[in-house]
Amino acid sequence: MSDDRGGSKPVAHRSAFHRTRKLATFGGRTGASWARHRARRVFASAERKDELDRRFQIETAQQAVALLGNMKGALMKVGQMASYLDQGMPDTVRSTLAQLQQDAPPMSVALVESVIADQLGARPGELFAVWDPDPIAAASIGQVHRAITHDGRPVAVKVQYPGVKEAIASDLTTADVVFRGLARLFPGLEPGPVVAELKARLSEEIDYRHEAMNQRAFASYFAGHPSIGIPAVVDELSTGTVLTSELASGVRFDEVMGWSQHERNLAAETIYRFAFGSIYRLGAFNGDPHPGNYLFEPGGRVTFLDFGLVKRFDDAALAGFEAMLTSMVLEHDPARFRAVVEDLGLLRTGAEFADADVAEYFSHFYEFVREPGPYTITEEFASSTVRHIFDPTGRFAEIRKAANVPSDFVIIQRINLGLYAVFGRLNATADWRRVAEELWPWVDGPPSTDLGREAQGWVPGPGFVTAPE
C-alpha cells in the first residue's frame, strides 16, 4: 500500500476509482452527444426533430444499459429501478432500460462453472443430472440457471458474480456523497442513518446464506397459502455465493400485461397481500419489489423470488406503523397523527406547520386506503407519489424540508418508489381499504374478496425462528 506520493493504489481503491471514472466518462459522453443532438435539431423540421429526440433518448438509454449492466452491483440496481419507476419516461426508453430487469449481460459458461466448482466442490455437469448453461435471468448481483438434481428435482441455481461484494462496497462509498447532496434539498434529512441502513441491507444481500435464511422464513410462513408461493431452498446445494431453490413456474410480468383487467387485479391483490401481510403479520418486508421478481399464474397465484433485501421490524416499529394508520385512516385525527410522525422521527419537532397541513401532506401515501370502495392505482398515481417525495417546490415545500427518513423507513420507501409503480402499470383496482383491514392485526377484518375467502382456512407457519439481529 502506498501513500499519496506515488506507487500503486490498493485494489479496493483502484476498483472504486475505475467505477467512478466510468460514470464520469458516461456523463461526458452523454453531454457531448447532447451538444451534437442540439446542433442537428437547429435546421430540422418538426417531424425530423421528434425523430431525432426519440433516437437520442434510445441511444442514451442503451449506453446506460451497457454501462450499468456490465458494472453490476448497487449501481445496476438503480438502473433496474429506473426501468419501472418513472411512469413519465418515454416508452422507448423504459423498454430499453427494462433489459436490466432480467436480461443483464451474463457471465461466461467457464466462469459460472468455476464459481460452482469452487463453492460446491464439483462442476455443474457432475453435481446435476441436467444443467442448462444458458441463464434464465441475469441481474445486478447474480444470474440464474435451470438444472435437474440427480433425484429428479427441477431447480433454479443462482450464481453470484465474482467481485460483486467489492463492487457494492465501492458503490456504497459514493452513497454518502449522494445523500449529503439530498440533504441540501431536504434539510430535515439525516443522511447517516439512511446510508447505514442501506449499507447493512445491501451487505446482507450479497451473502446468499442470509438470503437463504430469509427465503426459508417466508416459505415457512406462507406454506400452504392458496395464492402466495415461495420456492423452497435446497440447502445441500447452497453456499454464500450459490443459492439453489426449487424451480418455480409461471409467466413474467410482460405477459401478464396482456391478460384481462380482472386477472391483473387478482395479481395485484396477491402482491399487496404478500407485501403488507408480511409487514404487519410476519414483521418483515421483502424490499425488492420489481416485475422481475414475480412469476404469475391465472387466478391470482404469484410466486415471489429474490429474498436478499429483507428488512425485519421489531415490536416498537410495528407499533409505530399501527399508530400512524390508526390516527390517519381510522380516526382521521391530524393532531394525533402529527404527534406520531414527530415521535417516530419522520418530521422535525416544533416546526411551525398547521396539524392539518402535516396530515394533508402525508395523507397522499394513504390515499387508496383512507375510505372503503374500489380504487384504481394508476400510472399517474405512481408518478405523483415519486414527485410528492422529491419535488422541492409547491405548497408542501417547507414540510418536505422538515421531513426525515429514519432507518425503519428507508427500505419501506420501496413501497412508494417501486410497488406502486408495479400496481400503476397493472392499473390495479380493488377495495384496498377492506383488504388492508384483513391484514392489519389490530383490525383483523373479515375476508372481503374471493382471494381473501380462499385464504380463510390457511394457517401461517412460524416464519423466522430467531430474533432479528
Helices and strands as residue ranges (DSSP letters): H 11-41, H 46-71, H 73-85, H 91-97, H 99-102, H 109-120, H 124-127, E 130-131, E 137-138, E 142-148, E 154-160, H 164-185, H 191-205, H 208-221, E 228-229, G 235-237, E 242-246, H 253-256, H 261-277, I 278-282, E 284-286, G 291-293, E 294-297, E 301-304, E 310-312, H 315-325, I 326-330, H 334-344, H 355-363, G 364-369, E 375-377, H 379-390, H 397-402, G 407-409, H 413-414, I 415-419, H 420-426, E 428-430, H 432-439, H 450-454
